[in-house]
Amino acid sequence: MPTALITGASSGIGEEFAAQLAARGHQLVLVARRAERLERLAERLPTTAHAIACDLATEAPALAGRVGELEIEVDLLVNNAGFGLRGRFSELPLERQAEIVRVNCEAVVTLTGAFLPGMLERRSGGVITVASTAGMQPLPYEAVYGASKAFALNFTEALHAELRGSGVRALAVNPGPVPTEWQRVAGYEEAGGEMMPGAIEADQVVREALDSYDKGRRSMVPGRFFRNFMRLNAVTPRAVKLAVSERLYRPKR
Ligand SMILES: NC(=O)c1ccc[n+]([C@@H]2O[C@H](COP(=O)([O-])OP(=O)(O)OC[C@H]3O[C@@H](n4cnc5c(N)ncnc54)[C@H](OP(=O)(O)O)[C@@H]3O)[C@@H](O)[C@H]2O)c1
């Protein structure tokens, strides 16, 4: 039975990855900070699922060792855990903003580096990293988050190219808005932010992501509206994108 390790499995898109990969017959390792949520999810799933409570901002380097103690080989790593903060860079807490980089970038590198050698040896498996459309241009008022997702996207696409012919896959998943706990954690309401049009549910994100992974794609945007919107975005001059997003994202309070 193949094993998938999913970070950020306690909520939203990660929880949906767990449900859909369990239905596909994967054994699971579920990772996040909220242990009780992971344990409740593990009980509900129709497969063997191990819950590991781990703060990826500080404990990512130790995670591979903890998985090793379970005598499990990871065939699919889903780098999904992540968060953002909405507001002016100069007004947001600096330590929390640095934590975005540790969870959304550093932990992605650490975990990929830990599990990739085994996949390469077996010539099978892969890495799915949840980046974001937020990483496809600079994003005023989510400056650190947008930059962290640009890192995740570029890292994963580069990896995809390096892995050609190895039997191992790498896919960057770039959702637009998805209603999850993400918006509350990012402080959307406090900043007077609204959900953008074209939002899709987490189950659609994961269904389309796994379909792209099966096809060996490099990168994908789930949902037709945002897929088309990002095509337009790709041919729009950077200065125009920056000016438009500054207006769109400017905090209303
Ligand atoms: N929702 C959107 O609109 C959207 C759009 C594009 C991309 N994304 C990306 O999609 C991914 C999943 O987000 P979501 O929408 O499902 O948000 P969510 O419901 O808030 O889930 C985020 C997950 O990340 C985990 N996490 C956060 N900080 C962590 C840490 N320090 N250590 C370990 N786990 C941590 C959380 O678990 P604990 O709190 O239990 O630790 C939770 O399971 C993120 O990378 C996000 O940036 C989201």
The ligand as an ORCA input file, in Angstrom:
! r2SCAN-3c Opt
* xyz 0 1
  N      -7.538     28.897      1.172
  C      -7.041     29.581      0.127
  O      -7.680     30.534     -0.392
  C      -5.710     29.185     -0.458
  C      -5.391     29.627     -1.740
  C      -4.165     29.285     -2.300
  C      -3.276     28.500     -1.564
  N      -3.603     28.087     -0.314
  C      -2.624     27.278      0.424
  O      -3.178     26.011      0.649
  C      -2.557     25.407      1.796
  C      -3.638     24.877      2.716
  O      -4.370     25.983      3.238
  P      -5.918     25.924      3.594
  O      -6.637     26.848      2.709
  O      -6.375     24.526      3.705
  O      -5.847     26.646      5.028
  P      -6.195     26.117      6.499
  O      -7.547     25.517      6.522
  O      -5.886     27.266      7.401
  O      -5.124     24.947      6.716
  C      -3.760     25.228      6.944
  C      -3.093     23.981      7.498
  O      -1.703     24.269      7.728
  C      -1.364     23.836      9.018
  N      -0.294     24.644      9.585
  C      -0.225     26.003      9.673
  N       0.881     26.365     10.329
  C       1.529     25.211     10.671
  C       2.727     24.920     11.403
  N       3.479     25.893     11.939
  N       3.085     23.633     11.571
  C       2.318     22.633     11.056
  N       1.177     22.845     10.370
  C       0.792     24.117     10.193
  C      -2.639     23.980      9.827
  O      -2.627     23.067     10.918
  P      -2.489     23.445     12.473
  O      -3.081     24.804     12.673
  O      -3.240     22.340     13.164
  O      -1.028     23.368     12.722
  C      -3.686     23.533      8.809
  O      -3.820     22.138      8.824
  C      -1.682     26.498      2.413
  O      -0.344     26.325      2.026
  C      -2.256     27.778      1.811
  O      -1.330     28.823      1.804
  C      -4.797     28.402      0.255
*
